[in-house]
Each structure stands twice: as C-alpha cells, then as structure tokens.
Amino acid sequence: MRTNTARGRRSPDAAPSSGLLGATAVVSIAFLGANALAYVFTVVAARQLAPAAYGELAALLSVLLVGSVPASGLQTATALRLGGRRGNTGALARLHATSLQLGVTVCVLGFLLVPALADLLHLPTATGALWLAALLLPQTMVQGYQGLLQGAGQYRRLAMLTLVFGSGKLVGGVAGLLIGGSPAAALAGMCTAAVVASACGWLATGRPGLAGGTRATLGAALRAAGALLGFAVLLNLDLILARHHLPADASGEYAVAAIITKIAFWLPQGVGVVLLPKLADADGRSRALPLALAAVGGLGAVLTLGTALVGAAALPLIGGAAYGGTLGSATWVFAALGTLLALAQLMLFSGIATADRLATVAVWSAAAVEAVVVQFLAATGRLSLLSLAGTALLVAGALVATGLLRSRRGRDVPVLAADGMVPAPGA
C-alpha cells in the first residue's frame, strides 16, 4: 500500500505547486500499472498451476503482503523525515541505513518463522517459504528508496521505480513458473527481480551511503506500520484461513475468486493516492472524504453488478475450466467484499490523518472477529467457500460503518513535522 505524502522544503527538481496535479497523476498511473501487472501474474499463475499449487502460491503471496507492511511504514517515515531536503546527504545516509537495518531484521525473522509457516499453510515443502523470506530484504530496500524519492519530491523517478519493480516481479515470477513450474520457482524469480529493482532504486536516489543514528527513524517506521499491518492482515486473512481450514482444491478455488476481490480493491486505489493529502486538513477532509467514498463506492457497485451479470462464468474466465464448480454464480460476493475493503481503507486513512487511535484498534478487532467466527464455523462443520466469504463481507461492512460513525466526531488534526507525524495539542 504506497499512499503516503510528505510536506516540507522541496528539492530543486521537485514538482512546483502548479505541477502537483500532474505529478500526482504520474504516480497514480504508475501505482495502478504496478497493481495491474500483479493481477496479470495472478491470472498467469492460476492458469499455469494446478488448483492445489495455486492455493499454496496465493497463500504465500498473502503472507508476503503482510511481511511487507514494515516496509510501508518505512516508506512513510522516510518521506516525512526527508521532507524534500534532498541535499542533506547525512539524512539520506541515515535513512538508507535504516532501510538496510529493517530489511535485514524482517528477512531474518522470516527465516525463523519458516517452519511455523510451512505447518500453518500445509506446504508440501519449505522451499517456497524460504524464498519468501529472502524476498523480504530487497523488497524492503525498494520501498525505502521509494520513500527517499517521495520525500525529495522526485515523482517521476518514483513512478519509474514503481513500474520497474512491478514489471520485474511479473517477468521474474512468470519466468520462474515456466522454468520451475512451482510456487517456489515463481518466488525465486520474483526475488531476483526485486534485487535488480533495489539496485535501480539505489542509483535513482543518488547512490546514498550509510550512517548511524537510525533509532528515531526506525521507531517512526514501526509506529507507522501499526495500522497498516492490521489492515494488511484483514485484507489477506480470508485467503490464509481458506488455505488452513479448507481442502486444497477448495482453497485454490477460493484463491481464484479472491482475484475478483483484489480487482475491486485495487482498481480505485488512485482515489486514495490523490485525495490523501486533503484528509490531513479538517476543511479539505470534510469535502474530500465524502467524494472519495462516493467515487469508490460507485465504482465498486458497477464492478459488483458486472460480476453478478457474468455469474458462474466469472471464475472459469479468470482461472480456467477447473474453477467455479462450487461457487457458481455467487462470485459477486467477492466484488462486494473488495469494494467494502477499499472503503474501509479510506476510513483508515482518515483515522490516521486525524490521529484517531481507535482506527487502528478497529482494524485489529475486525481481523480478530473474523478469525474467531471462521474458527467457530470450521469447528461446527459449517465452513464453506461462501460462508467464509460472507463472514469477511460482514466484517468489512461493520468496519466501514464504525469508521463512518467515528468520522462524525471532530478531532484535532496532526501536523507533519520533519521528524514524523506529531499530534496537534489535544489530539
């Protein structure tokens, strides 16, 4: 999720005020393009792998998204701390060192959790989990470089790096599938591509060095990751629960149906990218948030209606004839789920902008409720593809509703300082 903004002194080649709209458009197009490439990979993988193997890959990629959340917090903290001061080589070196430190930490933690992950997801071998852990290091570095470019106002370079990273993962992942024919081979190809993208990011940011004094930035990155981690868990929890509780073929069909959820969730992401800066201002938020919710909700309604009209042909259209036998025409539920998750993300952005600590609590509580309900359904023999999707749908709807209720309360707006986000008095 890369929707962070930074305020501060702009570098000489940063976009002037009159060009902010164009810069935002460039970054938004790159963001949507990268997610479109990720979608292409999931479709190719669904057609190349058997349902059981694709279910394994989808579950591993969901874990990868969760493992990437500290990197998203790093990007946020890096952009805010740099604040456009491109010429400050000392700050660049410290921020670069923070990226490396966090990347190594997350990577090592991933390796330590490989046995538990293999058991949780019923993996036939641990090879895929090992490649996933290795991928965390270069991916964290890439997002650190994106934060440096974002903080310096170098939006075109940021857009280029985003597309290089997205296209590289597509090419590397597909190459791995064609050569190795397994989820582990796909992750190995993506890891190779991430290393190349990391090198490109280092060059794009002016080949920064390393320096000490990383504690403050590291702490800011971890705090920023708290709310994002909860949402990443919620966003991918149903896939992980499907892999854990359902038979392999059923979890594979759920994974293909979840592609519809991801389409409905990622397609309107440009709305949040463009409007997020306005959410930090009380007056701007009162105007921007209703418009953003209406735009995302309207687009989601169209996607849900379209999925309902396609009906039982939706899953075979995406993954091939091996999918769709269980869900039938109920695939519209997954489009509705993606829409509600996109709306919930906007409400989370609003909560972060207003220093609403309950926003983070609400996201984590929603994930816990979903896990408990699904466990109860599994224990009582009532868990199915549709009951799992329905549970996720109801939880997401409740999260949106509680977010709307909290948004009615007036709260002080935090100010963005060079050292991070600091709540205004009374927040």
C-alpha positions as CSV (number, residue, x, y, z in Angstrom):
1,M,0.0,0.0,0.0
2,R,2.0,3.3,-1.1
3,T,-0.2,6.3,-0.4
4,N,2.0,8.3,1.9
5,T,2.7,12.0,1.4
6,A,5.4,14.3,2.7
7,R,5.4,18.0,3.3
8,G,8.5,20.2,3.7
9,R,11.0,22.0,1.6
10,R,11.1,20.8,-2.0
11,S,14.3,19.9,-3.8
12,P,15.2,21.9,-6.9
13,D,13.7,19.4,-9.2
14,A,10.6,18.7,-7.2
15,A,7.3,19.5,-8.8
16,P,6.2,23.1,-8.3
17,S,2.7,23.8,-6.9
18,S,1.3,24.3,-10.4
19,G,2.6,20.8,-11.4
20,L,1.4,18.9,-8.3
21,L,-1.7,17.7,-10.2
22,G,0.4,16.3,-13.0
23,A,2.9,14.7,-10.6
24,T,0.0,13.0,-8.7
25,A,-1.4,11.7,-12.0
26,V,2.0,10.3,-12.9
27,V,2.4,8.5,-9.6
28,S,-1.2,7.3,-9.6
29,I,-0.9,5.8,-13.1
30,A,2.3,4.1,-12.1
31,F,0.6,2.7,-9.0
32,L,-2.3,1.4,-10.9
33,G,0.0,0.0,-13.6
34,A,2.1,-1.9,-11.0
35,N,-1.1,-3.4,-9.5
36,A,-2.3,-4.3,-13.0
37,L,0.9,-6.2,-13.5
38,A,0.4,-8.0,-10.2
39,Y,-3.1,-9.0,-11.4
40,V,-1.6,-10.3,-14.7
41,F,0.7,-12.5,-12.7
42,T,-2.1,-14.0,-10.6
43,V,-4.0,-14.9,-13.8
44,V,-1.0,-16.4,-15.4
45,A,-0.2,-18.4,-12.3
46,A,-3.8,-19.6,-11.9
47,R,-3.6,-21.0,-15.5
48,Q,-0.1,-22.5,-15.1
49,L,-0.6,-24.2,-11.8
50,A,-3.0,-26.9,-10.5
51,P,-5.6,-25.6,-8.0
52,A,-3.7,-27.0,-5.0
53,A,-0.4,-25.5,-6.1
54,Y,-2.1,-22.2,-6.9
55,G,-3.7,-22.1,-3.5
56,E,-0.2,-22.6,-2.0
57,L,1.2,-19.7,-4.0
58,A,-1.8,-17.4,-3.2
59,A,-1.4,-18.1,0.5
60,L,2.4,-17.4,0.3
61,L,1.8,-14.1,-1.5
62,S,-0.7,-13.1,1.1
63,V,1.9,-13.7,3.8
64,L,4.3,-11.6,1.7
65,L,2.0,-8.7,1.7
66,V,1.8,-8.9,5.5
67,G,5.6,-9.2,5.7
68,S,5.9,-6.1,3.6
69,V,4.0,-3.8,6.0
70,P,7.1,-2.8,7.9
71,A,8.5,-1.6,4.6
72,S,5.3,0.5,4.0
73,G,5.8,2.1,7.5
74,L,9.5,2.7,6.5
75,Q,8.4,4.5,3.3
76,T,6.1,6.7,5.3
77,A,8.7,7.6,7.9
78,T,11.4,8.1,5.3
79,A,9.2,10.5,3.2
80,L,8.2,12.5,6.2
81,R,11.7,12.8,7.7
82,L,13.3,13.7,4.4
83,G,10.8,16.4,3.8
84,G,12.2,17.5,0.4
85,R,15.7,18.1,1.8
86,R,17.4,16.2,-1.0
87,G,20.8,17.9,-0.5
88,N,21.1,16.6,3.1
89,T,23.5,13.7,2.5
90,G,23.7,12.9,6.2
91,A,19.9,12.4,6.3
92,L,20.0,10.3,3.2
93,A,22.7,8.1,4.6
94,R,20.8,7.6,7.9
95,L,17.6,6.8,6.1
96,H,19.4,4.4,3.8
97,A,20.9,2.7,6.8
98,T,17.5,2.4,8.4
99,S,16.2,0.7,5.2
100,L,19.0,-1.8,5.3
101,Q,18.6,-2.5,9.0
102,L,14.9,-3.0,8.8
103,G,15.2,-5.2,5.7
104,V,17.7,-7.5,7.3
105,T,15.6,-7.7,10.5
106,V,12.4,-8.6,8.6
107,C,14.3,-11.1,6.4
108,V,15.9,-12.9,9.4
109,L,12.6,-13.0,11.2
110,G,11.0,-14.5,8.1
111,F,13.6,-17.3,8.0
112,L,13.0,-18.1,11.7
113,L,9.2,-18.4,11.0
114,V,9.6,-20.7,8.0
115,P,8.8,-24.0,10.0
116,A,5.7,-22.4,11.6
117,L,4.6,-21.0,8.2
118,A,5.0,-24.4,6.4
119,D,2.9,-26.1,9.1
120,L,0.2,-23.4,9.1
121,L,-0.3,-23.4,5.4
122,H,0.2,-27.2,5.0
123,L,3.1,-26.6,2.5
124,P,4.4,-29.8,0.8
125,T,8.0,-28.4,1.2
126,A,9.5,-25.3,2.9
127,T,11.3,-24.1,-0.2
128,G,8.6,-21.6,-1.1
129,A,8.6,-20.1,2.4
130,L,12.4,-19.8,2.3
131,W,12.2,-17.8,-1.0
132,L,9.5,-15.7,0.5
133,A,11.7,-14.8,3.5
134,A,14.6,-14.0,1.1
135,L,12.4,-11.7,-0.9
136,L,11.6,-9.5,2.1
137,L,15.1,-7.9,2.1
138,P,15.2,-6.5,-1.4
139,Q,11.5,-5.6,-1.3
140,T,12.1,-3.5,1.9
141,M,15.0,-1.8,0.3
142,V,12.9,-0.9,-2.7
143,Q,10.2,0.7,-0.6
144,G,12.9,2.6,1.4
145,Y,14.2,4.0,-1.9
146,Q,10.6,4.9,-2.9
147,G,10.3,6.8,0.4
148,L,13.5,8.8,-0.4
149,L,12.2,9.7,-3.8
150,Q,8.8,10.6,-2.4
151,G,10.3,12.8,0.3
152,A,12.5,14.6,-2.2
153,G,9.6,15.3,-4.5
154,Q,11.1,13.3,-7.3
155,Y,7.8,12.0,-8.5
156,R,8.8,10.9,-12.0
157,R,11.7,8.8,-10.6
158,L,9.3,7.4,-8.0
159,A,6.8,6.4,-10.8
160,M,9.6,4.8,-12.8
161,L,10.9,2.8,-9.9
162,T,7.4,1.6,-9.1
163,L,6.9,0.4,-12.6
164,V,10.4,-1.2,-12.8
165,F,9.6,-3.1,-9.6
166,G,6.1,-4.2,-10.7
167,S,7.2,-5.3,-14.2
168,G,10.3,-7.0,-12.8
169,K,8.2,-9.1,-10.4
170,L,5.9,-10.1,-13.3
171,V,8.7,-11.1,-15.6
172,G,10.6,-12.9,-12.8
173,G,7.6,-14.7,-11.4
174,V,6.4,-15.8,-14.8
175,A,9.9,-17.0,-15.8
176,G,10.1,-19.0,-12.5
177,L,6.7,-20.6,-13.3
178,L,7.8,-21.5,-16.9
179,I,11.2,-22.8,-15.8
180,G,10.4,-24.5,-12.5
181,G,6.6,-24.9,-12.6
182,S,6.1,-24.5,-8.9
183,P,5.2,-21.7,-6.4
184,A,8.8,-21.8,-5.0
185,A,10.2,-21.2,-8.5
186,A,7.9,-18.3,-9.0
187,L,9.0,-16.7,-5.7
188,A,12.7,-17.3,-6.7
189,G,12.1,-15.3,-9.9
190,M,10.4,-12.5,-8.0
191,C,13.3,-12.3,-5.5
192,T,15.8,-12.0,-8.4
193,A,13.7,-9.2,-9.9
194,A,13.5,-7.4,-6.5
195,V,17.3,-7.4,-6.2
196,V,17.5,-5.8,-9.6
197,A,14.9,-3.2,-8.7
198,S,16.7,-2.5,-5.4
199,A,19.9,-1.7,-7.4
200,C,17.9,0.6,-9.7
201,G,16.5,2.4,-6.6
202,W,19.9,2.9,-5.2
203,L,21.1,4.5,-8.4
204,A,17.9,6.6,-8.7
205,T,18.4,8.1,-5.2
206,G,21.9,9.2,-6.0
207,R,23.8,6.1,-4.6
208,P,23.4,7.1,-0.9
209,G,25.8,5.8,1.7
210,L,25.3,4.5,5.2
211,A,25.4,6.3,8.5
212,G,24.5,5.7,12.2
213,G,21.7,7.3,14.2
214,T,18.8,5.2,12.9
215,R,16.9,4.6,16.1
216,A,14.5,7.5,15.7
217,T,13.6,6.8,12.1
218,L,13.3,3.1,12.8
219,G,10.9,3.8,15.7
220,A,8.8,6.1,13.5
221,A,8.6,3.4,10.8
222,L,7.4,0.8,13.2
223,R,4.7,3.1,14.6
224,A,3.5,4.0,11.1
225,A,3.3,0.3,10.3
226,G,0.9,-0.5,13.2
227,A,-2.3,0.5,11.5
228,L,-1.1,-0.7,8.1
229,L,-0.2,-4.1,9.4
230,G,-3.7,-4.6,10.9
231,F,-5.3,-3.7,7.6
232,A,-2.9,-5.9,5.6
233,V,-3.8,-8.8,7.9
234,L,-7.5,-8.2,7.4
235,L,-7.1,-7.8,3.7
236,N,-5.5,-11.2,3.3
237,L,-6.9,-13.1,6.3
238,D,-9.7,-14.9,4.4
239,L,-7.2,-16.4,1.9
240,I,-5.0,-17.7,4.7
241,L,-8.0,-19.1,6.6
242,A,-9.2,-20.7,3.4
243,R,-5.8,-22.4,3.0
244,H,-5.7,-23.5,6.6
245,H,-9.3,-24.8,7.0
246,L,-10.5,-25.9,3.6
247,P,-9.3,-28.8,1.4
248,A,-6.6,-27.9,-1.1
249,D,-8.8,-27.8,-4.2
250,A,-11.4,-25.7,-2.4
251,S,-8.8,-23.3,-1.2
252,G,-7.5,-23.0,-4.8
253,E,-11.0,-22.1,-6.0
254,Y,-11.3,-19.5,-3.2
255,A,-7.9,-18.1,-4.2
256,V,-9.1,-17.6,-7.8
257,A,-12.3,-16.0,-6.6
258,A,-10.2,-13.7,-4.4
259,I,-8.7,-12.3,-7.6
260,I,-12.1,-10.5,-8.0
261,T,-11.8,-9.1,-4.5
262,K,-8.3,-7.8,-5.3
263,I,-9.6,-6.2,-8.6
264,A,-12.4,-4.4,-6.8
265,F,-10.0,-3.3,-4.0
266,W,-7.0,-2.2,-6.1
267,L,-8.8,-0.5,-9.0
268,P,-9.9,2.6,-7.1
269,Q,-6.6,3.0,-5.2
270,G,-5.8,6.1,-7.3
271,V,-8.6,7.9,-5.5
272,G,-6.8,7.5,-2.1
273,V,-3.5,8.4,-3.6
274,V,-4.8,11.7,-5.0
275,L,-7.0,12.7,-2.0
276,L,-4.9,11.6,0.9
277,P,-3.2,15.0,1.4
278,K,-6.5,16.7,1.7
279,L,-7.5,14.3,4.5
280,A,-4.9,15.9,6.8
281,D,-6.8,19.2,6.7
282,A,-10.1,19.5,8.5
283,D,-11.8,21.6,5.9
284,G,-10.3,19.6,3.0
285,R,-11.3,16.4,4.6
286,S,-14.9,17.4,5.1
287,R,-15.1,17.9,1.3
288,A,-12.8,15.2,0.1
289,L,-13.8,12.2,2.1
290,P,-17.5,12.1,1.0
291,L,-16.4,12.5,-2.6
292,A,-13.8,9.7,-2.2
293,L,-16.3,7.4,-0.6
294,A,-18.8,8.1,-3.3
295,A,-16.3,7.5,-6.1
296,V,-15.0,4.2,-4.6
297,G,-18.5,3.0,-3.7
298,G,-19.9,3.9,-7.1
299,L,-17.1,2.1,-9.0
300,G,-17.4,-0.9,-6.7
301,A,-21.2,-1.1,-7.3
302,V,-20.5,-1.2,-11.1
303,L,-18.0,-4.0,-10.6
304,T,-20.3,-6.0,-8.3
305,L,-23.2,-5.6,-10.8
306,G,-20.9,-6.7,-13.7
307,T,-19.7,-9.7,-11.8
308,A,-23.3,-10.7,-10.9
309,L,-24.2,-10.5,-14.6
310,V,-21.3,-12.6,-15.7
311,G,-22.4,-15.1,-13.0
312,A,-21.0,-18.6,-13.0
313,A,-18.7,-17.9,-16.0
314,A,-16.6,-15.5,-13.9
315,L,-14.2,-18.0,-12.3
316,P,-13.6,-20.1,-15.5
317,L,-12.9,-16.8,-17.3
318,I,-10.1,-16.0,-14.8
319,G,-8.6,-19.3,-13.9
320,G,-9.9,-21.8,-16.5
321,A,-12.4,-24.6,-16.5
322,A,-11.0,-26.2,-13.3
323,Y,-12.6,-23.4,-11.2
324,G,-16.1,-22.3,-10.4
325,G,-17.8,-25.6,-9.8
326,T,-18.5,-24.8,-6.1
327,L,-19.2,-21.1,-6.0
328,G,-21.3,-20.9,-9.2
329,S,-22.9,-17.5,-9.6
330,A,-22.1,-16.3,-6.1
331,T,-18.8,-14.6,-7.2
332,W,-20.4,-11.2,-6.9
333,V,-19.9,-11.5,-3.2
334,F,-16.1,-11.2,-3.7
335,A,-16.5,-8.0,-5.8
336,A,-18.7,-6.6,-2.9
337,L,-16.0,-7.6,-0.4
338,G,-13.3,-5.8,-2.4
339,T,-15.4,-2.7,-2.5
340,L,-16.0,-2.7,1.2
341,L,-12.3,-3.2,1.9
342,A,-11.5,-0.2,-0.3
343,L,-14.0,1.9,1.6
344,A,-12.5,0.7,4.9
345,Q,-9.1,1.7,3.7
346,L,-10.3,5.2,3.0
347,M,-11.7,5.4,6.5
348,L,-8.4,4.1,7.9
349,F,-6.6,6.9,6.0
350,S,-9.0,9.4,7.5
351,G,-8.4,8.0,11.0
352,I,-4.6,8.2,10.6
353,A,-4.9,11.8,9.4
354,T,-6.8,12.8,12.5
355,A,-4.7,10.8,14.9
356,D,-7.7,8.5,15.7
357,R,-6.1,5.7,17.7
358,L,-9.4,3.8,17.6
359,A,-9.0,3.4,13.8
360,T,-6.0,1.0,14.5
361,V,-7.9,-0.8,17.2
362,A,-10.9,-1.2,15.0
363,V,-8.9,-2.8,12.2
364,W,-7.2,-5.3,14.5
365,S,-10.5,-6.1,16.2
366,A,-12.1,-6.8,12.9
367,A,-9.4,-9.2,12.0
368,A,-9.7,-11.0,15.3
369,V,-13.5,-11.3,15.0
370,E,-13.2,-12.7,11.5
371,A,-10.7,-15.3,12.7
372,V,-12.8,-16.3,15.7
373,V,-16.0,-16.6,13.6
374,V,-14.3,-18.7,10.9
375,Q,-12.8,-21.0,13.6
376,F,-16.3,-21.5,15.0
377,L,-17.7,-22.3,11.6
378,A,-14.9,-24.8,11.0
379,A,-15.4,-26.4,14.4
380,T,-19.1,-26.9,13.9
381,G,-18.8,-28.2,10.3
382,R,-20.5,-25.2,8.7
383,L,-17.5,-23.6,7.0
384,S,-17.7,-23.4,3.2
385,L,-16.4,-21.1,0.4
386,L,-19.5,-19.0,0.6
387,S,-19.7,-18.8,4.4
388,L,-16.1,-17.8,4.6
389,A,-16.6,-15.0,2.0
390,G,-19.8,-14.0,3.7
391,T,-18.0,-13.7,7.1
392,A,-15.3,-11.5,5.6
393,L,-18.0,-9.4,3.9
394,L,-19.9,-8.7,7.1
395,V,-16.7,-7.9,9.0
396,A,-15.6,-5.4,6.3
397,G,-19.1,-3.8,6.3
398,A,-19.0,-3.4,10.1
399,L,-15.6,-1.8,9.8
400,V,-16.8,0.8,7.3
401,A,-19.9,1.6,9.4
402,T,-17.9,2.1,12.6
403,G,-15.4,4.3,10.6
404,L,-18.2,6.5,9.4
405,L,-19.6,6.9,12.9
406,R,-16.1,7.9,14.2
407,S,-15.6,10.4,11.3
408,R,-18.5,12.4,12.5
409,R,-16.6,13.4,15.7
410,G,-14.5,16.5,15.5
411,R,-10.8,15.8,16.2
412,D,-7.6,17.9,16.1
413,V,-5.5,17.4,13.0
414,P,-1.8,16.3,13.4
415,V,0.9,18.4,11.9
416,L,3.6,16.9,9.7
417,A,7.0,17.7,11.0
418,A,10.3,16.8,9.5
419,D,10.7,14.1,12.2
420,G,7.4,12.5,11.6
421,M,3.7,12.9,12.4
422,V,3.1,14.7,15.7
423,P,-0.5,15.1,17.0
424,A,-1.6,18.7,17.5
425,P,-2.5,19.8,21.0
426,G,-5.5,18.0,22.4
427,A,-5.2,15.0,20.0
